[in-house]
Amino acid sequence: MARKYFGTDGIRGATNMAPMTAQMAMKVGMAAGAHFQRGDHRHRVVIGKDTRLSGYMLENAMVAGFTSVGMDVVLVGPMPTPAVAMLTQSMRADMGVMISASHNPYADNGIKLFGPDGFKLSDADEEAIEALIDREVPLAASSDIGRARRYDDARGRYIHFAKATFPDDLRLDGLKVVVDCANGAAYQVAPSALWELGAEVVAIGIDPNGKNINDGVGSTAPDTLRETVVASGAHIGIALDGDADRLIVVDEHGRIVDGDQLMATIATGWARRGRLNGGGLVATVMSNLGLERHLGEQGLGLIRTKVGDRHVLEAMRARGYNVGGEQSGHIILTDYATTGDGLVASLQVLAELVRAGAPASEVLHRFEPVPQILKNVRFAGGKPLEAASVIDCIAGAEAELAANGRLVIRPSGTEPVIRVMAEGDDAAQVEAVVNRICDAVRAAA
């Protein structure tokens, strides 16, 4: 069924423009609250947010929506997305909400919903909520209107949870770690957790002002982190995104370590200690062919899914895997969390670094990536991927790459963009293939 509001990761858009308005946020609260009221108990929703200016507006609107249908609200303030998922489950709440547009600029915002088990909603739940958004939802009686309260210990709860995922027999003493919090949701919890585990912490991106989230800092803008790591003589740098469900690492020389390398590091380390379930890991079609080849050399497999961490998680749960994620840095470790958690993943990477007793540059670069090029083609309307000329061009490119590479063409789930990715052993061939397909898409758009 075509979605009207929900995309690949909740509802997202520019604030004060449809669908990301205060009115819509209130409707989502009413619809989701009505959908998740099951049984005679007092129903509860946990609401967290990142540090965007619009978070205040959307938070208040959602409180109005939820309380109007009789749901109590627990407000935890700026907190990572995975913290909201954890608290939803821990507090026996009926659902959780994260107000965030993740790595997007501050002018955007979004709404992510979690079920009582802490997992993102199923397609069926999202479709049911969508159907209610445009209807008249019954309001609670005056005596049954919900209450709202702020929960002041949420940060401490999450820090304790994150630290508990780090091996008991290890410490971070002697490690100098730069952590970039993107002026986002983890600006307090991430530096505190690392410091409490013994690291010497240099924290950047910890001065949110409502408009500087992801602005020149964080996992999608790692240059500041790279410079800081080298200038400070740190052993490693950790970059989170605005809602801290994504992780990118920088080694001591300032070289970027992406999600593919991090997943390889965690999976092979867990395999050595008999902790890896499923005999490999789950990643998306965007993960580098070099990762697949590297895992094969270790006797491990790679399951690929559609783009989106929810698809990765679905495959992990269905097949019994406990490590998965995306090249972009969403890393899901189901032994600990129900969604991607940048801080928890970083602690597993740091554990491998401590165990190895070697520099990050030697420990974390597990394989040589195959040349990969990704380009985006923006279009005004229509369905360019259905044009005969584009179909023929793609078929020719697939035949040309054959067994020496891969081709992935997909529309974005959040904007009118076609993403064209190719990889292979011949870099010049890969670039030529991508450019040819992009030209065909532009001509057809």
N, C-alpha and C positions, 0 to 999 in steps of 0.2 A: 504494500500500500504506500502511495506517495505521501511524504510527510509535508505538512504545512508549516510547522514551527520547529520541530526537532531535527537537528542535523546529526553529524557523526558523533558529536559530543555535547549533547544537550541543546539548548537554545542560545544563540549567540548573534550579536550584531552591534552596530553603532548605537550608543545610548541616546535616548530621546528621539529615536527613529524606530519605526516598526521593524522587527517585533520587540525591540529591547526598550520598552517604555515602562514607566511606573504602573500604568494601567494594566499592561500585559503581565508584569510581575505579580500584581495583585490577583489577576485571573488565574495565573499558574498556581499561586498559593491556594486559592479556593478550589481549583480543579484537583490538584494533587492531594490536598487535605481531604476532600470528599472521597477520592479514590482509595486512600489508605486508611480510612476509618473502618475498622473491622473489629467487632466485638464490643463489649460494654465498658472496657477500661478507659481511663483518661488517655487520650491520644497525644503523642508528643512528636515534635519535629525539631531537629538540630539544624541551625542555620549558621554557616560560616561565610567568610568573604575574604577577598584579597584587599589590597590597599588602594584601589581605584576610587577617585572622587565620587563616582556614581554609585559606589557600594552603599553609601548611606541611604540614598533615594530608593534603590531597589530592595534593600533590606527592610526598610520601613513599610514599603508597599507589600512585600511578602508577608510580613507580620500581620498586616491588616487582613490579607487574604486568608491566611491560615486560621487566625483567631476568629474570623467571622463565621467559619464553618465548624467551630468548636474545638480546634486543635491548639494545645499548649505549645509554646515556642521557647526553645532554649537558644540564646544568642551567645556565640563563642568568639565573635569578633574576627580580626584578621588571623587566619589559620590556614595551613596547607590543606589542599583538597584531601589527601590521604588521612589527615587528622580528623576531618569531618566524617569520613567514612568509618574510621575507627571508633570515634565517639558515638556515632549513631548506633553501632552494634553494641558497644560497651554500656551505653546508657539505656539500652532496651527501648530505644526510640522507634517509632513506627516508620520514620523516613528521615533522610538528611538532605540538606541543600547546600551547595557551594555556589556562591555568587562570584564568578570569575570568568575572564576571557583568556585565561592561561597566559600564553606568550604574546598575545596581541597588544597593540598600543593602548594607552590608558583610556582613550575615547571609546573603545569597545567594551562591552561587558557580556556576561553570559550567565546562564542558570544550569547547573548540573544537579541531577537528582539521584539519590541513593535509596535503595530499599532498606527494610529493617535488618537485613543481613549484611549491610555495608557494601553491597555490590551495586554497580550502576544498573539502572532499570532495564528490564527486558523490552523487546520491541512491543510486546503485547501491552505492557504497562504504559509505555509512552503513547501508544495509539489510543488507549483508553483515556489518558489524561488529555490528549489533543482533542478528542471528541467532546470532553467536558468543558474545555476552554471557551468554546463558542456557544455554550448553552447557559441557561439560567441554573446555577447551582443552588440547591436549597440552603438557606442560612440557618445557623443555630438559633435556638430560642434565646431570649435575652439572658436567662439565667445560666445558659450553657456556653456562652462565649468564652473562647480560650484566653489564657493568661500568657504573658511573656516575661521572661527573666533573663538576666545576663549571668553567665557562668564564668567566674573569674579564674578558676583553676584549670581551664582547658589547656593552656600552654604547658603547664607543669605535667599534666596527664600525658600529653603527647611526647614531651621530652623523655619522660620515664619509659614510655612504650618504645620509642626509637632506640634508646640506649640498651634496652633489654634484648634487642636483636643483634647486638654486637657480642662476639664470643666472650664468655666469662674469663677465659684464660689469657686474653690479650688486653693491651693498653695502647694508647696513642702517645705515650710519653716519648719525647724526642722527635716527634713529627711536627714540622711547621706546615700548617694547612691554611691556604687562602680560601675563604668561602664567599662566593658572590650570591647574594640573596635576591638580586634583581629589583631591589626596592619593593619587594613583594611580600607574600604571605608568610614566608619563613624568616623574615628579617630578625626576629628575636629567637625563635626556637632552634634554628640550625647552628648558629655560633655557640649558643649555650650548651647544646648536646655535645658538640665536638670538644669544647673546653672541659666539660665535666668528665669526659673520657680520657683526658690527659693531654690533648693536643695543644700546641701553641697556635692560637687562632689569629689570623689577620682577616677581618671581616670588611667586605665592601658591599655596596648596594644595600645598605641598612638604614637609609634615611628617606623613607617614603614621604612624599608630600601630596599624594593624591594624583599627581600628573606625571611622575617620573618612573613608574613601573615599567620594566623592560626597556627603558630608555638608555641605550648605550651600555647596558649591563645585563647580566643573566645569561642563560644558556644559548639564547639566540644572538647574542652580541658579546662573544667571549674575548674580544681584544683587550679590554680593560683587565680582565682576569689574567690573561697571558702576560701582559706587561707587569702586573703586580707580582705574579709568581716569580718572574725572572729578577725583578728589581729587589725583591725582599729575600731572595735566596730560599724560597719555600721548597718543600719536597713535592708538593702537589697542590693543584687548585681544583676547587669544586664549584660548578655553576649550576644554580637552580633556575627555574623559570618563575613567572609571576605567581603561580599557585603551587609551586614546589612539587609537582608530580613528574617533573622532567629533570634529567641530570646530564651534564656534559663535564668531562674532566680535562684538565691540562697537566701535562707532566712537568718536571722541573726545568725543562728547556723551553717551555711555552708551547709545545706541540699539543694539538687538540686530540683527545681520545673520545670518539663518538660512541653512541649506544651499542653498535655492533661489537666493537672491541671490548666494551664493558661487559656485555652479555657473555662474550667468549671467556673473559677472565673469570667471571663468577661461575659459569657453568662448568668449566674445566676444573676449577678449584673444588667445587662441590662434588664433581664426579670422582676426583681423587680420594675424597673423604667418604664416599658412599652416600652422599646426601642428595644427589641429583635424581629426580624422578622422571620417568618417561624415556630415558636414554638419549636425551638431547634437549633442545629448547624450541620455543615457538617464537617466530618473528613474522614480519609482514613481507609482502612482495617487494618492498623497497630496500630490504636489507641486502648488503653487498654479497655478490657471488663468492668473494674471498672468505666470508664468514662460513658459508656452506661448505666450501672446500676444506677449510681449517678444521671444522667440526668432524668432517668425514675422516680426516687424517687421525683424529683422536678416537675414532670409533663411535662418534656421536652423530645424531641425526638432527635435521632442521625441518620443522613443519612451518609452511608459509600460509599466511592468511591475508585477507583484504586489509587495506590500511585502516588503522584505528585501533587503539588499545583495547576497546571493548571486544573486537573480533579476536585479538590475541588471547584475551582472558577466556572467552568462550571456548576456544580450542584447547587451552590449558586445562580447563575444568573438565571438558569432555574426554580428554585423552590422558589425564593424570600427570601433566607436567607441572613442575614448580618453578621454572625459570622461563621468562618470556619478555618480549618488549619490542621496541621500535628503534631504528637507527637514530631517530631524533632524540632519544634519551628517555622515553617512557620505558621504565624497567619494572616488571611486575614479578614479585617474589611471593607466591601464594602461601609459603610457610609463615609469612608475617602479615601480609596485607591483602586487601581485596581490590586494590587498584594500584596504579603506578605511584611509587613513593621515592622521590629523589634523595631524601636524606637517608632512608633505610638502605637504598641501593648503594649510596656513597659509603656507608659504613661497611658493607660487604666488600666493596673494592678496597677500602682502607685495611680491612682484615687480611686480604690477600697480599697487600703491600707489606704489612707487618710480618706476616708469616715468611714471605720470600726474603726479607732483609736485604732487598736490592732496590735500586732507584725505580721510580715510576716509569721512566723511559724504557727500562728493560722488562718490567713486569706486565705493563698494560697494553703494549702494542703487540698483539698476539698473531697478527697475520698481515700480509701486504694486500691492501684492498685492490680489487680489480678496477680499472678506470671506469668511472660512473659519471654520467651527466644527466642532470635534471633541469628542464626548462619549463616555464609556465607560459601558456598562451591565453590571454584574456579575450573573451568574446562578448558581444553585446546581446546575443540571443540565438535561438535556434538550437539545433543538435548537430554540430559539425562532425561529431564522431560517426554519425550515420550516413554521411555523404559518401558516395561511391568512390570518389577520388581519394578520400582519406582512408577508406577501407583498403583500397588497392595499395596505397603507399605503405600502410602498416604491414600488410601481408608480404610485400617485397622486402621490407626491413627485417621481418622475422626470418625469412628465408636466407637473407644475407648473413645475419648473425649466427643462425643455426646453432650448433653445439658449443660455440665459442663465446656466447654471451646471452643476455636476456633483454627483453623489451617490456616495459610496463606503461600503458597509456590509461589514464583515468581522469574523470572529472572531479574537481574538488567538491567536498561535501559542504563547504561553507561559503564559497564565492564562485562567480562565473569564470572559472579558470579550468583549462585542460592541462594536466600535468603529464609531461612526456619524459620518461626516464629510459635510458639504455645503458648497458654496461657490457664490457667485453675485454678481451686481452689486447685488442688493437685500439688505442685511444683515438687515433685519427678516424678510424672507421665508426666508432661510437659517436663521435661528434657529428660526423657527416650524416649519420642515420637520424639523430635527434633533430638537426637543422632541417632535414628534408621533411620530416613529419610535421614539425612546427609550421613550416611554410605551407604545407597542404592544409593544415587546420585553419590557418589564417585566411587562406583563399576560400575555404568553404564556409567560414563564419559569416 
